Structures are given as C-alpha cells and as structure tokens.
Amino acid sequence: MKIDFLILGQGLAGSMLAWELMQRDCKVMIIDNAQENASKVAAGLINPITGMRFAKSTDVDMLLPTALTFYARLANFFGQDFYHEKPLVRIFRSHEELMNCQKRFNQTEYQRYLADMAKPGQHINNISTPFGFLEQKQTGYLATRPLLSSFKHYFLAHQCYRQVEFDYQAIQLSPDLRWLDISPEQIIFCEGYHAGKNPWFSWLPLQAVKGEILTLQHSSQFPDKMLNFGNWLIPVTIQQIRLGASFDHYPINDEITLQARTHLLASLNTITRLDQATVISQQAGIRPCTKDRQPFIGRHPGHPQLAIFNGFGAKGSLQIPWYVQHFADSLLKKTPLLKTCDIQRHEAPFTDPRSSFAH
C-alpha cells in the first residue's frame, strides 16, 4: 500500500495533523494502540495569561486566533462543537499577585485578554477571594475525548486507521521506506511521552510529567465560569466539575494516586466548600513536555524520511492547530520550520539508532 504519510499516534497532535493533511488531499494511515493517552485525559484548557506574573503565553497572539478558526472548522466539519468558550476567574492567592495583575491593566497588549478585576472585599458566590480576583477573556476548553472519538470514526470510515501496537523494528529504511505492508513517503511520530523510547528520537530532551484530574458531583450553587487558584476548575454541568491538575515528575505511569486526590481536594477547599461533593472519576495522563516549552517538530537529521511532531505539553489545545498548519506547509511546500520548534536546535547523536534494537 503506497501512501504519503504514516502517522503513529491518534492523540490530539496525530489526529489534527492527519486530518489537516487529508484536507490537503494527502493519503494518510494512522497507527494507534487505542490505549489511554494524555489527550483523552486532558482538560483542554486554553488560557492566554498564566503564572504569578500574569504573563501572556508564548506567541499567544498568533496561536489563539488560529486555534479558534481551526476548531470552528472542525465544528462545521463534524457538526458538533468541541471548543467551549468560557470566562476564567483568576483568584489571587496573595497581595503580590494582585499588584502584578494591576500592572498588566496598564499594558495595551494585555487589554484583549483582561475583563474586570475585583479588589479584596468583593466576592463570588460560595468562593473565598480574600485578595480579590481577575476575570479573563478569550478563555475556554476543548472537549478532547469527543473530538478524538469523532476523528477516529472519520479515519475508520476512510479506512486509514489501524489499531495495532507499532513495532519499530518492522521499519525498513532502504531501498525504500516501508512498514509491514505500507510504503509511505514519510513516517511521522506523534506518540507523546513514548517518544522517549523511540530509537530515532529518544535523544530529544523530552520531559514526561504526570498529571491527575478529578471529576466531582456536587449540589452547590456555582458560577458558570472556570476558576484558576493555583489549580483549575471547569464546570462541565450545573452540578459537575473537573478539577486539576497534579504535576509530578515521578513516578511516570498512568496509575491514579491517593496523594494527588488529597492534594487536589485540599486545594479546592482553600476557596470553597462544595455541598455533598463526591468524586465520581479520577484519571491520570502523561504530558510530553519539553525544557524550553517549545514543541519537537522536524525530520530526523540522518533519516529525513522519519519525522516527529510532539512535545506540546500542557498547552496542546492552544498550540497544535497553528503548528499543524506550519508543519503541513513544511512537508508539502518545503517552507522552513521556525527555529524555535525545529528539532535541529538540539544536537543529535552520531550512533545508528537501529543498534539499540534487541536482537
């Protein structure tokens, strides 16, 4: 079977890249093991301003409009909304945060993302805000699981999806690129934190970070807004919320823990006491983060028929749409990649990666 692109991984990165390439008339095959991945667990939160200093996310003025347009295209294509715009209330945890926020109101480039700021003394129903709070604009969340499900059904309908474990050793590099019965022009790895075990790209300094999320049922009166108070809270329905996320470098596995559950509930209790709150779900996922917080995109320096599209960490919902189009342009039009995302910013080893295969 001759195709243009063989894509490993049906998370957000692999799915959006495959869909974009298919919209550009490319023949694609997606290989996935159908196990839980970080994209299925992720909250899909989009928040242009983050951190104690209320700094804009890197390149957000470029990334956000592209993401919103991309998700509108997907909504029209699938007949279903996946991105839900919702205001976010940032609850100040100290006087210092209040002062940092006040500075941003005087900066023109921040105005589009800031709504109202409440100083100490003003309150939201059932929410403790001793230092005040900020309401942000242009925030929301992506419903990742329904989106990935829609993608999968689309790929299956077009006979371009295989549910199977990918065997690296089955890759034949010469005389022509081949994997089992498939002869692609390019293999693109979109395998999340599993890239750390990829024999061709394990030299990239990927930083896997575990995160856990709770879903709670409650009977309290609660504002229909997202909250950020060190952790985040997303109201899914009138009486159901998602709460996250933990941030752990060890151990790297998908097992849920009592430690993360206790931490998240204790954090929530610092701002509110929910009536009759019950944890109905706890999930864990592994984020594929990078040291410089820039993704890993590009062709292998020694084997250009192999490429990677990975490393979006906790901001995949914001970043992936723009980089999907950027990488598609690079693949199909030979336009150069941005140096900030190109894997050439890291030095590759000179050893043959195939030597790492077990014999």
Residue, then its C-alpha position, 0 to 999 in steps of 0.5 A: m500500500k503506497i501512501d504519503f504519510l504514516i502517522l503513529g499516534q491518534g492523540l490530539a497532535g496525530s489526529m489534527l495533523a492527519w486530518e489537516l493533511m487529508q484536507r490537503d488531499c494527502k493519503v494518510m494511515i494512522i497507527d494507534n494502540a487505542q490505549e489511554n493517552a494524555s489527550k483523552v485525559a486532558a482538560g483542554l484548557i486554553n488560557p492566554i495569561t498564566g503564572m504569578r506574573f500574569a504573563k501572556s503565553t508564548d506567541v499567544d497572539m498568533l496561536l489563539p486566533t488560529a486555534l479558534t478558526f481551526y476548531a470552528r472548522l472542525a465544528n462545521f466539519f463534524g457538526q458538533d462543537f468541541y471548543h467551549e468558550k468560557p470566562l476564567v476567574r483568576i483568584f489571587r492567592s496573595h497581595e503580590e499577585l494582585m499588584n502584578c495583575q494591576k500592572r498588566f491593566n496598564q499594558t495595551e497588549y494585555q487589554r484583549y485578554l483582561a475583563d474586570m478585576a475585583k479588589p479584596g472585599q468583593h466576592i463570588n458566590n460560595i468562593s473565598t477571594p480574600f485578595g480579590f480576583l481577575e476575570q479573563k477573556q478569550t478563555g475556554y476548553l476543548a472537549t478532547r475525548p469527543l473530538l478524538s472519538s469523532f476523528k477516529h470514526y472519520f479515519l475508520a470510515h476512510q479506512c486509514y486507521r489501524q489499531v495495532e501496537f507499532d513495532y519499530q523494528a518492522i521499519q525498513l529504511s532502504p531501498d525504500l521506506r516501508w512498514l509491514d505492508i505500507s510504503p509511505e513517503q514519510i513516517i511521522f511520530c506523534e506518540g507523546y511521552h513514548a517518544g522517549k523510547n523511540p530509537w530515532f528520537s529518544w535523544l530529544p530532551l523530552q520531559a514526561v510529567k504526570g498529571e491527575i484530574l478529578t471529576l466531582q458531583h456536587s449540589s452547590q450553587f456555582p458560577d458558570k465560569m472556570l476558576n484558576f487558584g493555583n489549580w483549575l476548575i471547569p464546570v462541565t454541568i450545573q452540578q459537575i466539575r473537573l478539577g486539576a491538575s497534579f504535576d509530578h515528575y515521578p513516578i511516570n505511569d498512568e496509575i491514579t494516586l491517593q496523594a494527588r486526590t488529597h492534594l487536589l481536594a485540599s486545594l479546592n477547599t482553600i476557596t470553597r466548600l462544595d455541598q455533598a461533593t463526591v468524586i465520581s472519576q479520577q484519571a491520570g495522563i502523561r504530558p510530553c513536555t519539553k525544557d524550553r516549552q517549545p514543541f519537537i517538530g522536524r525530520h530526523p537529521g540522518h533519516p529525513q524520511l522519519a519525522i516527529f511532531n510532539g512535545f506540546g505539553a500542557k498547552g496542546s489545545l492552544q498550540i497544535p492547530w497553528y503548528v499543524q498548519h506550519f508543519a503541513d506547509s513544511l512537508l508539502k511546500k518545503t517552507p522552513l520550520l521556525k527555529t524555535c520548534d525545529i528539532q535541529r536546535h538540539e544536537a543529535p547523536f552520531t550512533d545508528p539508532r537501529s543498534s539499540f534494537a534487541h536482537 
